[in-house]
Amino acid sequence: MSTIRIVERKSYFLEAGDEILNPSEPADFAKIETHLSVPGAVRTLAYNGKAGVVIGLVKAMALKRQASVLSAPGTVWGLANNGEAGAVIELLKAMWPEQQAAVLSAPGALWDLAYKGQASAVIELVKAMPHERQAAVLSAPEAVWDLADKGKAGAVLELLKAMPLDQQAAVLSEPGAVRGLADNGKTNAVVELLKAMKPEEQGAVLSAPGAVRGLAAKGAAVAVADIKRSLAPQVPRGPRSRAEKFPGYHV
């Protein structure tokens, strides 16, 4: 005879105003998504001890709805800072690249995951994306800085090297990108990337806040000066002699 025992199973519902929404009811999925996608909604729930419950709610959704919720401002922040960074990564692994990119590009999302021990997992997700999606993620505010600061400067650089030049420039022209790589031992590599770019791309990167100072502080002042000099408009030389000024004039 089989052993029998009493098992307690908890069910959670989402209360929104006068409505009680049941995550086991497909008809309620759209409403649950709408409420959880409000900026700061998940963060508030997570900081009230419900981060794990939110993960359960999100898991029950279709991938498109999951991405909608996780890309809302404050969502990844709230979950990652309340013990669910690994669970967020697991959700991301099941998504399509465009959905992953939307989540990782959300304000603060990459920072929250990287600083909660998931920098390597983020890099692996980004590696598997098409180049344009990679560029979108790495162009998010402070993305390169955050990954470089968590020991992933080399991995970011390898991603950049494989991108078309215009996408490299788009990433490196974000505030903090060049400085983050330079501060983590990749100054010469950044200079080499710059040298291969078109003048307009070089100008965009060197115009980014902190870029020139960051490179110069790590020993690349001369190289940066050479690139900037090459970008300076060439002023035509004026005539130096009377004969040059007045063709046909003879002394």
Secondary structure, DSSP 4 states (H G I P E B T S, - for coil): -------------EEETTEEE-TT-GGGHHHHHHHHTSTTHHHHHIIIIIHHHHHHHHHTS-HHHHHHHHTSTTHHHHHIIIIIHHHHHHHHHTS-HHHHHHHHTSTTHHHHHIIIIIHHHHHHHHHTS-HHHHHHHHTSTTHHHHHIIIIIHHHHHHHHHTS-HHHHHHHHTSTTHHHHHHTTT-HHHHHHHHHHS-HHHHHHHHTSTTHHHHHIIIIIHHHHHHHHHHHS--PPPPP-SHHHHSTT---
